């Protein structure tokens, strides 16, 4: 039923469109079968009967191949030469008396050598130097044998035939093994054909030496010929079926030209994904590695030339790379056309190549690194557009198919993750590490947990006192937060602020911080300990006027004055978003909300902003002073930096607070430099809201002379 459907589709798709007469074709086939029937009825010898049998097979097969050839580029000369050589052998056995052995051996050698080339054309043999060498050996052997047989009468033709045919069979054996190596589905049929032809060679040699009768030889010739036709027709049916399926989907598929990236003329991500999925289905046992790469310094081109002009340089780069890898047989072809395209363009400046690791026994990393070196070498030393010139540098990321995932899109994403590592570490090529995926998964889980904990108000808030080192006066409090992500070790705000930013919860977290600060100020006022409370704006996402309005709203709701609040900005945040930060600071000052600068470094840019802004506090991280005992040189340099910052803020008359005072050594070092106010675990472990009254009473009892600092 399948053959009938295939014949019908073949006629509907091609034969009718090319105006061939199906009736005429049917008459030719019927006449050939009638000829075969007539041959059976006549008193033919066994050899003559097989001549008629071969003719009855030969003409329909050659006619069909000739008709199908325009639809699928199939070489007609191979089955034609094989059929003629077989007919010549049988005719010599039946009719020729003089030079019979020479004619039989010559046609047999033509049969063997042409059969080698025909079978090689039925599978996708890689164009390697060894294959060209095998082809040359087969042609040279056949020509040498035929010329020697006819021009050198003293040569032993029988032994020469055995040696020459075994040489051709050896080359065919290498071809069969290569087809098995690349996992071609026709490798088994090729191996069977090779064994059948080996029997034909041995039987012909035995007949020449009068060991067997001519019936055995004729049978061997016909069986070997039938095996060749079966293999060839099998490939023909598969090729035609594939072509017809492709033609069936042509009207439904997007034209291939529409799937090309307009800037580089390379296949786009969707086309690459579809091609890879099809190849993996056809070769399920093959191993592939996805390699994503990009020109890491191309951003400079966009900045100088603009995107339109930079696309010209990108097209040059893509052309050079594609030209380099077009003949690489280890790379997957993304093109449906005759010209292979081994590179695809992904999003942005990312490009993709996929390497087949199943074709040789070299280590996987060796093949990947070699390909990366070839692509790097393919980049021109300097690419120019008008007067602009730039040396492109490539970075690579690789991920193995099936190692952590069998999804093509997911493996490409893994390769892009590895590319990010290459850019960050400035390596040429990085391989995807599953630990990074686990870390990413853990980060996602932490984001989800943090989102839920913020919504359920499960964060732990406390106050960190800011204390005068000499008189133990309390200057104010810093509002701190602990998040127990693993229910054991608490995380401070600086340890999970990135998670809050990535999850989009930093805004909600800061609103909770504002509410908790207002609540803490209210409780401090109830016990008569009116001190300002500092909250931290830890992200540029918080530089929004709406958040300042929320502070005013909460201050009114809790009945406190806005001057009781201090908003701290990290110096790096102010320098990163200077204009937005200045606008927010101006708005805070207009509402009588004080401003503090954290992690002050004394850089020129920070000093320039300090001159423009009215700052209530400057904070210096003194945690580095704790390493001076272990590393004298490092400790002395850190001490000099902190000492210079203290002198600088004193000269600018800026109130200074030292942070991270976590042991007695840091406290003594900070005091020796002239530090007056500080905060840290050594001075106080912190005060939870429920114990504010108890803590203030104990503090006043312990330090009776500590009056509130004005």
C-alpha positions as CSV (number, residue, x, y, z in Angstrom):
1,X,0.0,0.0,0.0
2,X,2.9,2.3,0.8
3,X,4.5,1.8,-2.6
4,X,1.2,2.5,-4.4
5,X,0.8,5.8,-2.4
6,X,4.4,6.7,-3.2
7,X,3.9,6.1,-6.9
8,X,0.7,8.1,-6.9
9,X,2.3,11.1,-5.1
10,X,5.3,10.9,-7.5
11,X,3.1,11.0,-10.5
12,X,1.0,13.9,-9.0
13,X,4.0,15.9,-7.9
14,X,6.4,15.5,-10.9
15,X,5.5,13.3,-13.8
16,X,2.2,15.0,-14.6
17,X,3.7,18.5,-14.1
18,X,6.5,17.6,-16.6
19,X,4.0,16.3,-19.2
20,X,5.2,12.7,-19.3
21,X,2.6,10.3,-20.6
22,X,1.8,7.8,-17.9
23,X,0.2,5.6,-20.6
24,X,3.4,5.5,-22.6
25,X,5.4,4.7,-19.5
26,X,3.0,1.8,-18.7
27,X,3.3,0.5,-22.2
28,X,7.1,0.4,-22.0
29,X,7.0,-1.4,-18.7
30,X,4.4,-4.0,-20.0
31,X,6.5,-4.6,-23.1
32,X,9.5,-5.3,-21.0
33,X,7.6,-7.8,-18.9
34,X,6.2,-9.4,-22.0
35,X,9.7,-9.6,-23.3
36,X,10.7,-11.4,-20.1
37,X,7.7,-13.8,-20.4
38,X,8.6,-14.5,-24.0
39,X,12.2,-15.2,-23.0
40,X,10.9,-17.8,-20.5
41,X,8.9,-19.5,-23.1
42,X,11.7,-19.8,-25.6
43,X,14.3,-22.6,-25.4
44,X,17.1,-20.4,-23.9
45,X,20.1,-21.6,-22.0
46,X,20.5,-20.8,-18.4
47,X,22.9,-17.9,-19.2
48,X,20.7,-16.5,-22.0
49,X,17.7,-16.7,-19.7
50,X,19.5,-14.5,-17.1
51,X,20.5,-12.1,-19.9
52,X,16.7,-11.7,-20.5
53,X,16.1,-11.4,-16.8
54,X,18.7,-8.7,-16.4
55,X,17.3,-6.8,-19.4
56,X,13.8,-7.1,-17.9
57,X,15.1,-5.4,-14.7
58,X,17.5,-3.0,-16.2
59,X,15.2,-0.9,-18.4
60,X,12.4,-0.1,-15.9
61,X,15.0,0.8,-13.2
62,X,17.0,3.0,-15.5
63,X,13.8,4.6,-16.9
64,X,12.5,5.4,-13.4
65,X,15.9,6.8,-12.4
66,X,16.0,9.0,-15.5
67,X,12.5,10.3,-14.8
68,X,13.2,11.0,-11.1
69,X,16.6,12.5,-11.7
70,X,15.4,16.1,-12.1
71,X,13.4,15.8,-8.8
72,X,16.4,14.5,-6.9
73,X,19.9,14.8,-8.2
74,X,20.7,11.0,-8.7
75,X,23.6,9.9,-10.8
76,X,22.3,7.8,-13.7
77,X,25.7,6.7,-15.0
78,X,26.3,4.3,-12.1
79,X,23.3,1.9,-12.6
80,X,23.7,2.2,-16.4
81,X,27.4,1.2,-16.3
82,X,26.7,-1.6,-13.8
83,X,23.9,-3.0,-16.0
84,X,26.0,-2.9,-19.1
85,X,29.0,-4.6,-17.5
86,X,26.8,-7.4,-16.2
87,X,25.2,-7.9,-19.6
88,X,28.6,-7.9,-21.1
89,X,29.8,-10.6,-18.7
90,X,26.7,-12.8,-19.4
91,X,27.0,-12.2,-23.2
92,X,30.7,-13.3,-23.1
93,X,29.7,-16.4,-21.2
94,X,27.0,-17.3,-23.7
95,X,28.3,-16.2,-27.1
96,X,32.0,-15.2,-27.1
97,X,34.7,-17.9,-27.6
98,X,37.9,-16.0,-28.3
99,X,39.2,-13.6,-25.6
100,X,36.3,-14.8,-23.4
101,X,38.2,-14.6,-20.1
102,X,39.7,-11.2,-20.9
103,X,36.3,-9.8,-21.8
104,X,34.7,-11.3,-18.6
105,X,37.5,-10.0,-16.4
106,X,37.4,-6.5,-17.9
107,X,33.6,-6.2,-17.5
108,X,33.9,-7.7,-14.0
109,X,36.5,-5.1,-13.0
110,X,34.2,-2.3,-14.4
111,X,31.3,-3.8,-12.5
112,X,33.3,-3.9,-9.2
113,X,34.8,-0.4,-9.5
114,X,31.5,1.3,-10.6
115,X,29.6,-0.6,-7.9
116,X,32.1,0.9,-5.3
117,X,31.3,4.5,-6.5
118,X,27.6,3.9,-6.7
119,X,27.3,2.6,-3.2
120,X,29.5,5.4,-1.9
121,X,27.1,7.9,-3.4
122,X,24.1,6.5,-1.4
123,X,25.3,7.8,2.0
124,X,26.7,11.1,3.2
125,X,30.4,10.3,3.2
126,X,32.5,13.2,4.6
127,X,34.8,14.9,2.1
128,X,38.1,13.9,3.7
129,X,41.5,13.4,2.2
130,X,41.4,9.7,2.9
131,X,38.2,9.4,0.8
132,X,39.9,11.1,-2.2
133,X,42.8,8.7,-1.8
134,X,40.4,5.7,-1.8
135,X,38.7,6.9,-5.0
136,X,42.1,7.4,-6.6
137,X,43.2,3.8,-5.7
138,X,40.0,2.3,-7.1
139,X,40.3,4.1,-10.4
140,X,44.0,3.5,-10.7
141,X,43.6,-0.2,-9.9
142,X,40.8,-0.7,-12.4
143,X,42.6,1.0,-15.3
144,X,45.9,-0.7,-14.5
145,X,44.3,-4.1,-14.5
146,X,42.3,-3.6,-17.7
147,X,45.3,-2.2,-19.7
148,X,47.6,-4.9,-18.4
149,X,45.1,-7.6,-19.2
150,X,44.9,-6.6,-22.9
151,X,48.3,-5.1,-23.5
152,X,50.5,-7.5,-21.6
153,X,49.7,-11.1,-22.9
154,X,52.3,-12.8,-20.6
155,X,50.6,-11.6,-17.4
156,X,48.7,-14.0,-15.2
157,X,45.3,-12.5,-15.6
158,X,43.7,-14.8,-13.0
159,X,46.0,-13.7,-10.2
160,X,45.9,-10.1,-11.4
161,X,42.1,-10.2,-11.2
162,X,42.2,-11.6,-7.6
163,X,44.7,-8.9,-6.5
164,X,42.9,-6.0,-8.2
165,X,39.5,-7.1,-7.0
166,X,40.7,-7.6,-3.4
167,X,42.2,-4.1,-3.6
168,X,38.9,-2.6,-4.6
169,X,37.1,-4.7,-1.9
170,X,39.6,-3.3,0.7
171,X,38.7,0.3,-0.3
172,X,35.0,-0.6,-0.2
173,X,35.6,-2.1,3.3
174,X,37.0,1.2,4.5
175,X,34.0,3.0,3.0
176,X,31.6,0.6,4.8
177,X,33.4,1.2,8.1
178,X,33.3,4.9,7.7
179,X,29.5,4.8,7.1
180,X,29.2,2.8,10.3
181,X,31.4,5.3,12.2
182,X,29.1,8.2,11.3
183,X,26.1,6.0,12.2
184,X,24.6,6.1,8.7
185,X,21.4,4.0,8.5
186,X,22.5,2.3,5.3
187,X,25.7,0.9,6.8
188,X,24.1,-2.6,7.3
189,X,22.9,-2.8,3.7
190,X,26.4,-1.7,2.5
191,X,28.0,-4.4,4.6
192,X,25.7,-7.1,3.2
193,X,26.4,-5.9,-0.4
194,X,30.2,-6.0,0.4
195,X,29.9,-9.7,1.5
196,X,27.8,-10.6,-1.5
197,X,30.4,-9.1,-3.9
198,X,33.2,-10.8,-2.0
199,X,31.5,-14.1,-2.8
200,X,31.2,-13.0,-6.5
201,X,34.9,-12.3,-6.7
202,X,35.8,-15.7,-5.1
203,X,33.4,-17.6,-7.4
204,X,34.7,-15.9,-10.5
205,X,38.3,-16.8,-9.5
206,X,37.2,-20.4,-8.9
207,X,35.4,-20.6,-12.3
208,X,38.5,-19.3,-14.0
209,X,40.5,-22.1,-12.5
210,X,37.8,-24.7,-13.4
211,X,36.8,-25.5,-9.8
212,X,33.1,-24.8,-10.3
213,X,30.6,-24.8,-13.2
214,X,29.3,-21.8,-15.1
215,X,26.0,-22.0,-13.4
216,X,27.6,-20.9,-10.1
217,X,29.2,-18.0,-11.9
218,X,26.0,-16.8,-13.6
219,X,24.1,-17.1,-10.3
220,X,26.8,-15.1,-8.5
221,X,26.7,-12.4,-11.2
222,X,22.9,-12.0,-11.1
223,X,22.7,-12.1,-7.2
224,X,25.4,-9.4,-6.9
225,X,23.6,-7.3,-9.5
226,X,20.3,-7.8,-7.7
227,X,21.9,-6.7,-4.4
228,X,23.3,-3.6,-6.1
229,X,19.8,-2.7,-7.5
230,X,18.1,-3.3,-4.1
231,X,20.6,-1.0,-2.4
232,X,20.3,1.7,-5.1
233,X,16.5,1.5,-5.3
234,X,16.3,1.6,-1.5
235,X,18.2,4.8,-1.5
236,X,16.1,6.1,-4.4
237,X,12.8,5.5,-2.6
238,X,14.0,7.1,0.6
239,X,15.4,10.1,-1.3
240,X,12.1,10.6,-3.3
241,X,10.0,10.2,-0.2
242,X,12.0,12.8,1.7
243,X,11.8,15.2,-1.3
244,X,8.1,14.7,-1.6
245,X,7.6,15.3,2.1
246,X,9.6,18.4,1.8
247,X,7.5,19.5,-1.2
248,X,4.3,18.8,0.7
249,X,5.3,21.1,3.5
250,X,6.6,23.9,1.2
251,X,3.3,25.6,1.0
252,X,2.9,25.5,4.8
253,X,6.4,26.5,5.8
254,X,7.8,30.0,5.9
255,X,10.2,30.5,3.0
256,X,13.7,29.8,4.1
257,X,14.9,33.3,3.0
258,X,12.4,34.8,5.5
259,X,14.1,32.8,8.3
260,X,17.5,34.5,7.7
261,X,18.7,37.3,9.9
262,X,18.6,40.4,7.8
263,X,21.8,41.9,9.1
264,X,24.1,38.8,8.7
265,X,22.2,36.5,6.2
266,X,22.5,33.7,8.8
267,X,19.7,31.5,10.0
268,X,17.9,32.9,13.0
269,X,17.3,31.3,16.3
270,X,14.0,29.6,15.3
271,X,15.5,28.1,12.2
272,X,18.5,26.8,14.1
273,X,16.3,25.3,16.8
274,X,14.2,23.5,14.2
275,X,17.2,22.2,12.3
276,X,18.8,20.9,15.5
277,X,15.7,19.1,16.6
278,X,15.4,17.4,13.2
279,X,19.0,16.3,13.3
280,X,18.7,14.9,16.8
281,X,15.7,12.9,15.8
282,X,17.6,11.4,12.8
283,X,20.7,10.8,14.9
284,X,19.5,9.9,18.4
285,X,22.8,8.3,19.4
286,X,25.0,11.2,18.3
287,X,26.6,13.5,20.8
288,X,26.6,17.3,20.2
289,X,27.9,20.4,21.9
290,X,26.4,23.8,21.5
291,X,28.9,26.7,21.4
292,X,27.6,30.3,21.7
293,X,30.0,33.1,21.0
294,X,30.0,36.9,20.6
295,X,32.3,39.8,19.7
296,X,32.9,41.1,23.3
297,X,34.0,44.6,22.2
298,X,31.3,45.3,19.6
299,X,29.5,47.7,21.8
300,X,32.1,50.3,20.9
301,X,31.0,50.1,17.3
302,X,27.4,50.8,18.1
303,X,28.4,53.8,20.2
304,X,30.6,55.3,17.5
305,X,28.8,54.3,14.3
306,X,25.3,53.7,15.3
307,X,23.3,50.4,14.8
308,X,22.8,50.9,11.0
309,X,26.4,51.3,10.1
310,X,27.6,48.8,12.7
311,X,25.5,46.1,10.9
312,X,27.8,46.4,8.0
313,X,30.8,45.4,10.1
314,X,28.7,42.7,11.7
315,X,27.9,41.3,8.2
316,X,31.7,41.3,7.4
317,X,32.4,39.4,10.6
318,X,29.6,36.9,9.9
319,X,30.9,36.3,6.3
320,X,34.5,35.7,7.5
321,X,33.4,33.2,10.1
322,X,30.9,31.4,7.9
323,X,33.6,31.1,5.1
324,X,36.0,29.6,7.6
325,X,33.7,26.8,8.9
326,X,31.7,26.1,5.8
327,X,33.8,23.0,5.0
328,X,34.0,21.8,8.5
329,X,32.3,18.4,8.4
330,X,32.0,18.2,12.2
331,X,29.6,21.2,12.4
332,X,25.8,20.9,12.0
333,X,24.3,22.4,8.9
334,X,21.5,24.9,9.7
335,X,20.6,25.4,6.0
336,X,17.9,23.7,3.9
337,X,19.6,24.9,0.7
338,X,22.5,23.3,-1.2
339,X,25.0,25.7,0.2
340,X,25.8,24.7,3.9
341,X,25.5,27.3,6.6
342,X,27.2,26.2,9.8
343,X,26.6,29.4,11.9
344,X,23.3,30.8,13.2
345,X,22.6,34.1,14.9
346,X,20.8,34.2,18.2
347,X,19.5,37.2,20.1
348,X,21.7,40.3,20.1
349,X,25.3,39.7,19.2
350,X,25.2,36.0,20.1
351,X,26.1,33.4,17.4
352,X,25.7,29.6,17.5
353,X,27.6,26.6,16.2
354,X,26.9,23.0,17.0
355,X,29.7,20.5,17.0
356,X,29.2,16.8,16.3
357,X,31.4,14.8,18.7
358,X,30.6,11.3,17.3
359,X,32.8,11.3,14.2
360,X,36.2,10.7,15.8
361,X,37.9,9.7,19.0
362,X,39.6,13.0,20.0
363,X,38.7,14.3,23.5
364,X,35.6,16.5,23.5
365,X,37.4,19.6,25.0
366,X,40.2,19.3,22.4
367,X,37.7,19.5,19.5
368,X,35.8,22.4,21.1
369,X,39.0,24.4,21.8
370,X,40.3,23.7,18.3
371,X,37.1,25.1,16.8
372,X,37.2,28.2,19.0
373,X,40.8,28.8,17.9
374,X,39.8,28.5,14.2
375,X,36.9,30.9,14.7
376,X,39.2,33.4,16.5
377,X,41.8,33.1,13.7
378,X,39.1,33.7,11.1
379,X,38.4,37.2,12.5
380,X,40.3,39.8,10.4
381,X,43.1,41.6,12.2
382,X,41.3,44.9,11.8
383,X,37.8,45.5,10.3
384,X,37.2,48.9,9.0
385,X,34.2,51.1,8.0
386,X,35.3,54.4,6.4
387,X,37.9,55.8,8.9
388,X,36.7,53.6,11.8
389,X,38.7,50.5,12.6
390,X,38.4,47.9,15.3
391,X,40.0,44.5,16.2
392,X,37.2,42.1,17.2
393,X,37.7,39.8,20.1
394,X,35.5,36.6,20.6
395,X,34.4,34.9,23.7
396,X,32.9,31.4,23.8
397,X,30.5,29.4,26.0
398,X,29.9,25.7,25.5
399,X,27.3,23.2,26.8
400,X,27.1,19.5,26.0
401,X,23.8,18.1,24.8
402,X,22.4,15.5,27.1
403,X,24.8,16.1,30.0
404,X,22.3,18.1,32.0
405,X,19.4,18.4,29.6
406,X,18.1,17.0,26.4
407,X,16.2,20.1,25.4
408,X,17.9,22.0,22.6
409,X,16.7,25.4,23.7
410,X,17.8,24.7,27.3
411,X,21.3,23.6,26.2
412,X,21.7,26.8,24.2
413,X,20.7,28.8,27.3
414,X,23.3,26.9,29.2
415,X,25.9,27.8,26.6
416,X,24.9,31.4,26.9
417,X,25.4,31.2,30.7
418,X,28.8,29.9,30.1
419,X,29.5,32.8,27.7
420,X,28.7,35.2,30.5
421,X,31.3,33.5,32.6
422,X,33.8,33.9,29.8
423,X,33.1,37.6,29.6
424,X,33.3,38.1,33.4
425,X,36.5,36.1,33.8
426,X,38.0,37.3,30.5
427,X,38.5,33.7,29.3
428,X,38.4,32.6,25.7
429,X,36.1,29.7,26.3
430,X,34.1,28.5,29.3
431,X,32.1,25.3,29.8
432,X,28.8,25.2,31.4
433,X,29.0,24.2,35.1
434,X,26.0,22.5,36.6
435,X,26.9,24.0,39.9
436,X,26.0,27.4,38.5
437,X,22.6,26.1,37.4
438,X,22.1,24.7,40.9
439,X,23.2,28.1,42.3
440,X,20.7,29.8,40.0
441,X,18.0,27.4,41.1
442,X,18.8,28.1,44.7
443,X,18.7,31.8,44.0
444,X,15.3,31.5,42.5
445,X,14.1,29.6,45.5
446,X,15.5,32.3,47.8
447,X,13.7,34.9,45.7
448,X,10.5,33.1,46.2
449,X,11.1,32.6,49.9
450,X,12.0,36.3,50.4
451,X,8.9,37.4,48.5
452,X,6.8,35.2,50.8
453,X,8.5,36.3,54.0
454,X,8.1,40.0,53.1
455,X,4.4,39.4,52.4
456,X,4.0,37.5,55.7
457,X,6.2,40.1,57.6
458,X,8.6,37.5,58.8
459,X,11.7,39.7,58.7
460,X,13.4,40.4,62.0
461,X,13.9,44.1,62.7
462,X,16.2,45.6,65.4
463,X,18.0,48.9,66.2
464,X,21.8,49.4,66.2
465,X,22.8,52.2,68.5
466,X,25.2,54.9,67.3
467,X,27.3,55.7,70.4
468,X,29.8,58.3,71.4
469,X,33.0,56.4,72.2
470,X,34.2,58.8,74.9
471,X,31.1,59.6,76.9
472,X,28.8,56.7,75.7
473,X,26.1,59.2,74.6
474,X,23.6,57.7,72.1
475,X,23.6,59.8,68.9
476,X,20.8,57.8,67.3
477,X,19.9,54.4,65.9
478,X,20.4,52.5,62.7
479,X,17.4,50.3,61.7
480,X,18.8,46.8,60.7
481,X,17.0,43.7,59.5
482,X,17.8,40.0,59.6
483,X,16.3,37.5,57.2
484,X,16.6,33.8,58.2
485,X,16.6,32.2,54.7
486,X,17.8,28.8,55.9
487,X,16.3,29.1,59.5
488,X,19.8,29.1,61.0
489,X,22.2,31.8,59.8
490,X,20.7,35.3,59.6
491,X,21.4,37.5,56.6
492,X,21.8,41.2,56.9
493,X,20.4,43.7,54.4
494,X,23.7,44.0,52.5
495,X,23.6,40.1,52.1
496,X,20.2,39.8,50.5
497,X,19.6,43.2,48.9
498,X,20.6,41.7,45.5
499,X,18.0,38.9,45.9
500,X,15.4,41.6,46.7
501,X,16.3,43.6,43.6
502,X,16.2,40.6,41.3
503,X,12.9,39.4,42.7
504,X,11.4,42.9,42.4
505,X,10.7,43.1,46.2
506,X,13.2,45.8,47.1
507,X,10.5,48.5,46.9
508,X,8.1,46.6,49.2
509,X,11.0,45.8,51.6
510,X,11.9,49.5,51.9
511,X,8.2,50.4,52.6
512,X,8.3,47.9,55.4
513,X,11.5,49.5,56.6
514,X,9.8,52.9,56.7
515,X,6.9,51.6,58.7
516,X,9.2,49.8,61.2
517,X,11.3,53.0,61.6
518,X,8.3,55.1,62.4
519,X,7.1,52.4,64.9
520,X,10.6,52.4,66.5
521,X,10.6,56.2,66.8
522,X,7.2,56.1,68.4
523,X,8.4,53.6,71.0
524,X,11.5,55.6,71.7
525,X,9.4,58.7,72.3
526,X,7.2,56.8,74.7
527,X,10.2,56.0,77.0
528,X,11.5,59.5,76.7
529,X,14.5,58.6,74.5
530,X,13.9,60.7,71.5
531,X,16.6,59.8,69.0
532,X,16.6,59.8,65.2
533,X,16.4,56.5,63.3
534,X,18.3,55.9,60.1
535,X,16.9,53.8,57.3
536,X,18.9,52.7,54.2
537,X,18.1,53.2,50.5
538,X,20.1,50.3,49.1
539,X,19.1,50.4,45.4
540,X,18.6,52.9,42.7
541,X,15.2,51.4,42.2
542,X,14.2,53.3,45.3
543,X,15.0,56.7,43.9
544,X,11.4,57.5,43.3
545,X,9.3,60.5,44.5
546,X,6.5,58.1,45.4
547,X,8.6,56.5,48.1
548,X,9.3,59.9,49.7
549,X,5.6,60.6,49.7
550,X,5.1,57.3,51.5
551,X,7.6,58.4,54.2
552,X,5.5,61.6,54.8
553,X,2.3,59.6,54.9
554,X,3.7,57.1,57.5
555,X,5.1,59.9,59.6
556,X,1.7,61.5,59.8
557,X,0.0,58.2,60.6
558,X,2.3,57.5,63.5
559,X,2.3,61.2,64.6
560,X,6.1,61.8,64.4
561,X,8.1,64.6,62.9
562,X,10.0,63.9,59.7
563,X,13.2,65.3,61.3
564,X,13.4,62.1,63.4
565,X,14.2,60.2,60.3
566,X,17.6,59.9,58.5
567,X,17.8,58.4,55.1
568,X,21.2,56.8,54.2
569,X,22.5,56.4,50.7
570,X,25.5,54.4,49.8
571,X,28.2,56.5,48.1
572,X,28.3,54.1,45.1
573,X,24.5,54.5,44.6
574,X,24.8,58.3,44.5
575,X,27.6,58.2,42.0
576,X,25.8,55.6,39.8
577,X,22.5,57.6,39.6
578,X,23.7,61.1,40.4
579,X,20.9,63.1,38.9
580,X,18.1,61.0,40.3
581,X,19.8,60.8,43.7
582,X,20.3,64.6,43.8
583,X,16.6,65.2,43.0
584,X,15.5,62.8,45.8
585,X,18.0,64.3,48.3
586,X,16.6,67.8,47.5
587,X,13.1,66.5,48.1
588,X,14.1,65.0,51.4
589,X,15.7,68.2,52.6
590,X,12.6,70.1,51.7
591,X,10.7,67.8,54.0
592,X,13.2,68.3,56.8
593,X,14.4,64.7,56.5
594,X,18.1,64.3,57.1
595,X,20.5,62.6,54.8
596,X,23.5,60.3,55.5
597,X,26.2,59.0,53.1
598,X,27.4,55.4,53.8
599,X,30.7,53.7,52.8
600,X,32.3,57.1,52.2
601,X,35.6,56.7,50.2
602,X,36.7,60.3,49.9
603,X,36.9,60.1,46.0
604,X,36.9,63.3,43.9
605,X,33.4,62.6,42.6
606,X,32.0,62.0,46.1
607,X,33.6,65.2,47.4
608,X,32.1,67.1,44.5
609,X,28.6,66.0,45.5
610,X,29.3,66.7,49.2
611,X,30.0,70.3,48.3
612,X,26.6,70.6,46.5
613,X,24.6,68.7,49.1
614,X,23.8,69.4,52.7
615,X,24.7,66.1,54.4
616,X,23.8,65.3,58.1
617,X,26.2,62.3,58.5
618,X,29.1,60.6,56.8
619,X,29.8,57.0,57.6
620,X,33.2,55.2,57.1
621,X,33.6,51.4,57.1
622,X,36.2,50.6,59.8
623,X,36.0,46.9,59.4
624,X,39.3,46.8,57.5
625,X,41.2,47.9,60.6
626,X,40.6,44.5,62.1
627,X,43.2,42.9,59.7
628,X,46.1,45.0,60.9
629,X,47.3,42.3,63.4
630,X,47.5,39.6,60.7
631,X,48.9,41.7,57.9
632,X,51.0,44.6,59.1
633,X,51.5,46.2,55.6
634,X,47.8,45.9,54.7
635,X,46.7,47.1,58.2
636,X,49.0,50.1,58.1
637,X,47.7,51.2,54.6
638,X,44.0,50.7,55.7
639,X,44.7,52.7,58.9
640,X,46.3,55.5,56.8
641,X,43.2,55.6,54.5
642,X,40.7,55.7,57.5
643,X,42.9,58.3,59.2
644,X,42.9,60.5,56.1
645,X,39.1,60.2,55.8
646,X,38.6,61.2,59.4
647,X,40.9,64.3,58.9
648,X,39.1,65.1,55.7
649,X,35.6,65.0,57.2
650,X,36.8,67.0,60.2
651,X,38.2,69.7,57.9
652,X,34.9,69.8,56.0
653,X,33.0,69.9,59.4
654,X,31.0,66.8,58.5
655,X,29.6,64.6,61.3
656,X,31.4,61.2,61.1
657,X,30.3,57.8,62.3
658,X,32.5,54.7,62.1
659,X,30.7,51.5,61.2
660,X,31.6,47.8,61.7
661,X,33.2,48.4,65.1
662,X,33.1,44.7,65.9
663,X,36.0,44.2,68.3
664,X,38.1,46.1,70.8
665,X,41.0,46.5,68.5
666,X,39.0,48.3,65.9
667,X,37.5,50.6,68.6
668,X,40.9,51.5,70.0
669,X,42.3,52.1,66.5
670,X,39.3,54.3,65.5
671,X,39.5,56.3,68.7
672,X,43.3,56.9,68.3
673,X,42.6,58.5,65.0
674,X,40.1,60.9,66.5
675,X,36.9,59.0,65.8
676,X,34.1,60.1,68.1
677,X,30.9,58.2,67.1
678,X,30.6,54.6,66.1
679,X,28.3,51.6,65.7
680,X,28.9,47.9,65.6
681,X,28.5,44.6,67.4
682,X,31.2,45.3,69.9
683,X,29.4,48.4,71.2
684,X,25.9,46.8,71.2
685,X,24.4,43.6,69.8
686,X,21.3,45.5,68.9
687,X,17.9,46.2,70.4
688,X,14.7,44.5,69.4
689,X,11.5,46.6,69.6
690,X,10.0,44.8,72.5
691,X,13.1,45.5,74.6
692,X,13.6,49.2,73.8
693,X,12.3,50.3,77.3
694,X,14.5,47.7,79.1
695,X,17.6,48.5,77.0
696,X,17.3,52.3,77.6
697,X,16.9,51.9,81.3
698,X,19.9,49.6,81.6
699,X,22.0,51.9,79.4
700,X,21.2,54.9,81.6
701,X,22.0,52.9,84.7
702,X,25.3,51.6,83.3
703,X,26.3,55.0,81.9
704,X,24.5,57.6,84.1
705,X,26.5,60.5,82.6
706,X,25.4,59.7,79.0
707,X,23.0,62.5,78.1
708,X,21.2,62.6,74.8
709,X,23.5,64.2,72.2
710,X,22.0,67.3,70.7
